[in-house]
């Protein structure tokens, strides 16, 4: 029998992580058309409302039902505005391991939301779900995402050379692929010790341009 993640809601001091909803279509569409998101992800460009609707109603439920992962909307606690996405993928239930990635909307960057959401997700995975390993992969030039990984306690394990495809704008305004390296990070339950305190000691949550 396939193991699956539950439909859950995770609350932090400033955020609520919850399942994606059809009401998220407009905000999700706008976020995915951002230049930074296009540069560091494989989201089709331009990203349409139909694409957002398909993601929310078909792709995300399908990934969860198949046991491969979980997509969560990250929203502000006070405004309920969509801050970003946390995604779990490539889940291996036998070794209790999954890959974590995150995207933050342009308007919400610089508030430490990616660190807060990623840390809360990791605490839930290690606590409630009894996972033993979380993996992150960040493009070699994506320093903001690397800072988030470091801030929540991840350990750099090495470099996958030429394994990542990023995207850059050409002179005619279209996107072209550029190969780069992946930095592989891991987070184990014992790595979380002190991560929350470190974030708190930095004055709440750090200010980065957060995306992955």
N, C-alpha and C positions, 0 to 999 in steps of 0.2 A: 504494500500500500504506500502511495506517495505521501511524503510528509509535506505539509504546507504551512506557511506563516498565517497566523490569524488576522482577521480584519481588526486592527487595533487603533487606538489613539494614544499618543504620548504627549504629555504636557511638560513644559519647562517653565522657567521664570517668565520668559517673554513669548514663547512659541507653543503652537499646537501642531503636532504631526498627526495626520489623519489620512484615510484613503482618498484618492482623487475622486472628484465629483463632477458631473456634467456642468455645474455652475462655474467650474474652474476653466472652461474652454477659452473665454476671451483673454484672461490673464495669462494662461499657459501659452497661448498663441503669441502674445506680445513678448513674453519672456524668451521664447525659443527663437525669435527673430533677431535677438540682440547679437551684435558683432562678436562679442567675446564668447558667447555660447556657440555661435557658428564656427569660431576658430578652433575650439577645443573639444567639440563633440561631433558625433556623426548624425546629428539631427538634420533632416532634409531642409534645404533652403530654396525658396522661401518656405517657411513653415505655415501651413494653412489651418483654419479653424476645423476643416474636415480631418486633418491630420491629428489635431488635438483631441477631437471627439473620438477618433478611432483609438488613440492611445488610452484614453480614459475608459472607454466602454468595451474594448476588445483586447488590446495588447496587455495592459496592466492586469486585468482579471485573469487573462490566460496564463501569464507568467506565474501568478500566485497559485492558480489551480493546479498547474503542472509541477509546482514545488521548486521552480527555478529561481524565484525572487519575490520582491515586494517593492511597489512604488508608493511613496507617501508624499502627499502635499504638505509643505511647510508653511504655516500661516502665522501671522501675528496674533497673539492672544487677545489684545485689546481691539484691533480693527478687523480681524479675520481676513485681512488682505493676504493674497498669495505671495509669500516671500521666495519660495523656491521649491525644489524637489530633492528628496533623498531616495536613492534607488539601491536596492540589494539585488545582485544578479549572480549567476554562475554558482548557485548554492549547492554545496555537497553535504547532504544530510548525514552521510556515514561518518565523515570526519568533523561534522559540525563547523563548516567553514563557508563564508560567503564574501563576495566583493562589494564594497561600499563606494558609491559615488554621489556627488552633490552638485546642484546648480542653484545659483542665487540670482534673482532678478536684478537688473541694473540699478533700480531705484533703492534697493535694500542693501547694496554692498557698502562695506565700511562699517558695519554694525556688529560684526562677529557672529552673524546668524548661522553661517556654515559650520563653524566650530561648535556652537551650541546644539544645533540639530544633529550633527555627526556624533557628538559625545553622548547625547541622550539615546540615540539609536544604538550605539555600542553598549551602553549600560543595559539597555533592554535586551539586546541579543545575548550578552554574557549572563545576565541575571535570569530573566524569565525563560529565555529559549535555550539556555545552557550551551551556547556556542563556545568554541575553543579558539577560533581564529577569524579575524576580519582582515581582508586584503584590500589595499588601495593601489591604484596605478595612476600616476600623474605624468603628464608630458614634461619632458626635460626643461622646457622654457616656461612652464606654467608655475611660476614661483608662488603665486597666491594660493594655489591648491596645495602646494608642498608645505606652505606655512600652516595651513589648517591641519594637515596630517601630523606635523610636528607638535602642534599645540594640543592635540588630543592624546598625545603619547605614542604615536606610531613610531616604529623602528624601520629605518631604511634597510632593505635587504639586498639591494643591488640594482643593476641597470639591464633592461632588455634592449639591446642595441637595435636601432632602426625598426622597432616594433610598433611605433605609433604613427598614425597619419593625422597631422594637423591641417588647418586650412588657412590660406591667405587670400586677400583680395588682389586681383590682377588690375592692370591699368584700365581695362574695359568694364570693371565693376563686377566681374564674375569671380567665383571662388575656384581656387586650384589647390590640389593636394600637395603637401610637403611632408616628407618623412622625417621623423625625429625619434628620440629614444623614450622609453617608458622608465620611470623610476618606480620600483616596486616597494611598497610599504606593508608592514603587518602590524596588527594590534592583537595582543593576547590579553586574557583577563587580568593578569598581574601588571600589565602595562598601564592600566587605568588608575592604579593607585597614585593619588596625588594629582591626576590630570584635572579634576574639577577644582581642586585648590589652586592649581597653577593659573587656571583661567580666572578664578575669583581674585587672586592676588594681582592680576594684571589690570584690575579696575573694572571688573565685570567680565566682559568678553572683548577680545581684541578687535582692532579695526583693520580689516583686510578687504581687498576686492575678492570676494569668495565665489569661486565656481570650480567645477571639475568636469 
